[in-house]
Amino acid sequence: MKTNRRTFISTSVAAGFGAALPGLSPKKEDIKEKYAALDEILHKPVLKKDWFHEPVFIDTLELLRYKNTFLCRVRSKDGATGISVANNDQMVSLYPIFVKRLQPFFIGKDARDLEKIIDEAYVYQSNYKMQSLALWVPLVRKTFGDKMIIYADSNGSYTAGEAIRIGRIMEEYHYAFYEEPVPFDWYEETRQVRDALKIPIAGGEQEASMHAFRWLIANDALQVVQPDMFYFGGMVRSVKVARMAETFGKKCTPHISGSGIGYLYMMHFASSIPNAGPYHEFKGFNEELPFICSTSTLSSDDGIVTVPSGPGLGIEIDPDYIAKHQAVKG
């Protein structure tokens, strides 16, 4: 089998560190090597900047509102326009932060430098201070049978001891992964649960810190990482988490916010990474936003959805609907 450089490096790194994973307290030298490998990944660009030979300066950035629907419209100085759809459930409360703390920062920036701009936006006016946001186990298996793959999410409900007790019940009934067994920022406790159980531990839906994901991956606290593209800060940051996970043979199954068209962001994201999990949340069929998609029905056919092609998300939002929105002022 032909081995390319990328496959060789990923395999070598994973194999070299594999022996260090068991145990609660890995050796300091092993952790340092893991962090070095992850830091190298974090410094690799996600966007293909060389596709754009001329600057794409951002001329305007607007938050548009119609009732409780929010759109972000950005225009370059040469007239290119892009629109993204917000998590409306959250934006109805958070729009002043967007208008006052984010909108001014992006004006005049070269969009080709988006990766650097995102990092700088967290520092601008100390924005980093604002980042982030009962199990019937036997009955579910009995009801749906042995062939159904079952995931379980405890939403951070347990102490480490109780999470381990519940996890052993899940193992008995062959659950495929166990999400957020303890509060999301109980990092050491997450590692304790992971060490005590065989069932894969998933987490990250509420995580806003790249540094925390780095710790969770290096310390083998999670087997499945779940960045949310709304809560964590977009595609670029989420791809970096997926890349770090890939280095150590871990899957990425992103969390999906229920509002707007988050399922479309998820589809594009999951289709672009090599270590996507086998199953993903599909919260489609949102009729609040009128749009057409000429390249996909966006419907599940035997559990498979065709990812749209074309510019952006591969959809066209009704321009009359966009026109109903008014720019949000500070």
C-alpha positions in Angstrom: 0.0 0.0 0.0 1.4 3.4 -1.0 2.0 5.6 2.1 2.1 9.4 1.7 3.9 11.7 4.0 0.8 12.8 5.8 -0.3 9.3 6.6 3.2 8.3 7.7 3.4 11.2 10.1 0.0 10.7 11.6 0.5 7.0 12.0 4.0 7.5 13.5 2.9 10.1 16.0 -0.1 8.1 17.1 1.9 4.9 17.5 4.8 6.7 19.3 2.4 8.1 21.9 0.1 5.1 22.2 2.0 3.6 25.1 1.7 6.7 27.1 -2.1 6.9 27.1 -3.1 4.6 30.0 -2.9 5.9 33.5 -4.1 9.0 35.2 -0.8 10.9 35.2 1.2 10.5 32.0 4.9 11.2 32.3 5.8 14.9 31.8 8.1 14.1 28.8 5.3 12.3 27.1 2.8 15.1 27.6 5.4 17.6 26.3 5.8 15.6 23.1 2.0 15.4 22.7 1.6 19.1 23.2 4.4 19.8 20.7 2.6 17.7 18.1 -0.7 19.4 18.8 0.9 22.9 18.7 2.3 22.1 15.3 -1.2 21.2 14.1 -2.6 24.4 15.5 -0.1 26.5 13.5 -1.0 24.9 10.2 -3.4 27.0 8.1 -6.9 25.8 7.4 -7.9 28.2 4.6 -6.3 27.9 1.2 -5.2 31.5 1.0 -3.2 31.0 -2.2 -6.5 30.7 -4.1 -6.9 34.4 -3.8 -4.2 36.5 -5.4 -5.6 39.9 -4.6 -6.7 41.3 -1.2 -10.3 41.0 -0.3 -10.8 44.0 2.0 -14.0 44.0 4.1 -16.0 47.1 3.5 -19.1 46.5 5.5 -20.3 44.0 8.1 -23.9 44.1 9.1 -26.1 42.2 11.4 -29.6 42.1 9.9 -32.7 41.3 11.9 -36.3 40.4 10.9 -38.4 39.5 14.0 -36.2 36.9 15.7 -34.1 35.9 12.7 -30.6 37.2 12.3 -28.4 37.2 9.2 -24.8 38.4 8.9 -24.0 40.2 5.7 -20.5 41.0 4.7 -19.4 43.0 1.6 -15.9 43.5 0.2 -14.7 46.7 -1.3 -14.9 45.2 -4.8 -18.5 44.3 -4.3 -18.5 40.6 -3.3 -21.2 39.7 -0.8 -21.5 36.8 1.6 -24.3 35.9 4.0 -24.3 33.6 7.0 -27.2 32.6 9.3 -26.9 33.0 13.1 -28.0 30.8 15.9 -31.2 32.8 16.4 -32.0 31.4 19.8 -28.8 32.8 21.2 -28.5 35.9 19.0 -31.8 37.4 20.2 -30.0 38.0 23.5 -26.4 38.4 22.4 -26.8 40.8 19.4 -25.4 43.8 21.3 -22.1 42.0 21.8 -21.9 41.4 18.0 -22.7 45.0 17.2 -20.6 46.7 19.8 -17.6 44.4 20.3 -17.2 42.5 17.0 -18.6 44.5 14.0 -16.2 47.4 14.2 -13.1 45.1 14.4 -13.6 43.4 11.0 -13.9 46.5 8.9 -10.9 47.1 6.6 -9.4 43.7 7.2 -8.2 41.5 4.4 -10.6 38.5 4.5 -7.8 36.2 3.2 -6.3 36.6 6.7 -9.5 35.3 8.4 -7.6 32.8 10.6 -5.4 35.5 12.1 -8.4 37.9 12.3 -10.4 35.3 14.3 -7.7 35.1 16.9 -7.3 38.8 17.1 -11.1 39.3 17.5 -10.9 37.4 20.7 -8.3 39.8 22.1 -10.0 43.0 20.7 -11.6 44.9 23.7 -11.0 41.8 25.8 -13.7 39.8 24.0 -12.1 36.6 25.3 -13.9 37.3 28.6 -17.2 36.6 26.8 -16.5 33.4 25.0 -18.7 30.3 25.3 -22.1 29.1 26.5 -32.1 10.7 33.4 -31.0 7.8 31.4 -33.4 4.8 30.7 -30.5 2.7 29.6 -31.8 -1.0 29.7 -35.3 0.0 28.3 -33.9 1.7 25.2 -31.8 -1.3 24.3 -34.7 -3.7 24.9 -37.1 -1.5 22.9 -35.0 -1.0 19.9 -32.9 -4.2 19.8 -29.3 -5.1 19.5 -28.8 -3.7 16.0 -29.5 -0.1 16.9 -26.4 2.0 17.7 -27.2 4.1 20.7 -25.4 7.2 22.0 -26.1 8.7 25.4 -25.7 12.3 26.6 -25.8 13.0 30.3 -25.3 16.8 29.8 -22.7 17.0 32.6 -25.2 15.7 35.2 -22.9 13.5 37.4 -20.0 13.5 39.7 -17.1 11.3 38.6 -18.2 8.4 40.8 -21.8 8.5 39.6 -20.7 8.9 36.0 -18.6 5.8 36.3 -21.6 3.8 37.8 -23.9 4.9 35.0 -21.2 4.3 32.4 -20.9 0.7 33.4 -24.6 0.2 32.9 -24.1 1.7 29.4 -21.3 -0.7 28.7 -23.5 -3.6 29.8 -26.0 -2.6 27.2 -23.4 -1.8 24.5 -23.8 1.9 24.1 -21.5 3.4 21.4 -20.4 6.6 23.3 -21.1 8.5 26.5 -21.3 12.3 26.1 -20.4 14.8 28.9 -20.5 12.4 31.8 -19.5 15.2 34.2 -19.7 19.1 33.9 -17.8 20.1 30.8 -15.1 22.0 32.6 -14.3 19.2 35.1 -11.3 18.2 33.0 -9.6 15.9 35.6 -12.9 14.2 36.4 -13.5 13.6 32.7 -10.2 11.9 32.5 -11.0 9.8 35.6 -14.3 8.6 34.0 -12.5 7.8 30.8 -9.8 5.8 32.6 -12.4 3.8 34.5 -14.6 2.8 31.5 -14.3 1.1 28.2 -17.1 3.0 26.5 -15.8 5.9 24.4 -16.2 9.3 26.2 -17.3 12.3 24.1 -17.4 15.9 24.9 -16.8 19.5 23.9 -20.2 20.9 22.9 -19.9 23.7 25.5 -16.2 24.1 25.3 -14.9 27.5 24.1 -11.2 27.2 24.8 -8.7 25.8 22.2 -6.3 25.3 25.0 -8.8 23.2 26.9 -9.3 20.9 23.8 -5.6 20.6 23.6 -5.4 19.4 27.2 -8.4 17.0 26.7 -6.7 15.4 23.7 -3.2 15.3 25.0 -4.3 13.8 28.3 -6.6 11.3 26.5 -9.7 12.5 28.4 -11.9 12.1 25.3 -12.1 9.7 22.4 -14.7 11.8 20.6 -14.4 15.6 20.3 -17.5 17.6 19.7 -16.8 21.3 18.9 -20.0 23.3 18.1 -19.4 25.6 15.2 -21.6 28.3 16.7 -20.5 28.1 20.3 -16.8 27.3 19.6 -16.3 30.0 17.0 -16.7 28.7 13.5 -15.3 26.3 10.9 -11.7 27.3 11.2 -11.4 26.7 14.9 -13.4 23.5 14.7 -11.2 22.1 12.0 -8.1 22.7 14.2 -9.7 20.7 16.9 -10.6 17.9 14.5 -7.0 17.9 13.2 -5.6 17.6 16.8 -8.0 14.7 17.4 -7.0 12.9 14.2 -3.3 12.9 15.2 -4.2 10.6 18.2 -6.7 8.5 16.3 -9.8 10.2 17.8 -13.1 10.9 16.1 -14.8 14.2 15.6 -18.6 14.3 15.9 -19.5 18.0 16.1 -22.3 19.2 18.3 -25.2 20.9 16.4 -27.1 23.9 17.7 -30.8 23.5 17.0 -31.5 26.9 15.7 -31.3 28.2 12.1 -29.4 26.0 9.6 -26.7 24.7 11.8 -27.2 21.2 10.3 -25.8 22.7 7.0 -22.7 23.9 8.6 -22.3 20.5 10.2 -22.7 18.7 6.9 -20.0 20.7 5.2 -17.7 20.4 8.2 -18.1 16.7 8.7 -17.6 16.1 4.9 -14.3 18.0 5.0 -12.5 16.2 7.8 -11.0 12.7 7.6 -11.9 11.6 11.1 -15.6 12.4 11.2 -17.7 10.0 13.3 -20.0 7.6 11.6 -23.2 9.3 12.7 -24.2 13.0 13.2 -27.1 15.0 14.6 -29.4 16.1 11.7 -31.6 18.9 12.9 -32.9 19.9 9.4 -36.2 20.9 8.0 -36.2 24.4 9.5 -38.9 26.3 7.7 -38.2 29.7 9.2 -35.6 30.5 6.5 -36.8 30.4 2.9 -34.1 29.1 0.6 -33.6 26.8 -2.3 -30.9 24.2 -2.9 -30.4 22.9 -6.4 -27.7 20.3 -5.6 -29.3 18.4 -2.7 -32.8 17.6 -1.3 -31.3 18.0 2.2 -33.3 15.0 3.1 -32.1 11.8 4.7 -32.1 8.8 2.3 -31.4 5.6 4.4 -29.4 7.8 6.8 -27.4 9.6 4.1 -27.7 13.2 3.2 -26.0 14.7 0.1 -23.8 17.7 1.0 -24.8 20.7 -1.2 -22.2 22.0 -3.6 -21.7 25.6 -4.9 -20.6 28.8 -3.3 -20.9 29.1 0.5 -23.3 26.6 2.0 -24.6 25.7 -1.4 -28.0 27.4 -0.9 -29.7 30.6 -2.1 -31.7 32.5 0.5 -34.7 34.2 -0.9 -33.6 37.8 -1.6 -37.1 39.2 -0.7 -36.7 37.6 2.7 -33.3 39.1 3.2 -34.7 42.5 2.2 -37.1 42.3 5.1 -34.2 42.4 7.6 -33.0 45.7 9.0 -29.5 46.5 10.1 -29.1 46.2 13.9 -27.6 49.4 15.4 -25.6 49.7 18.6 
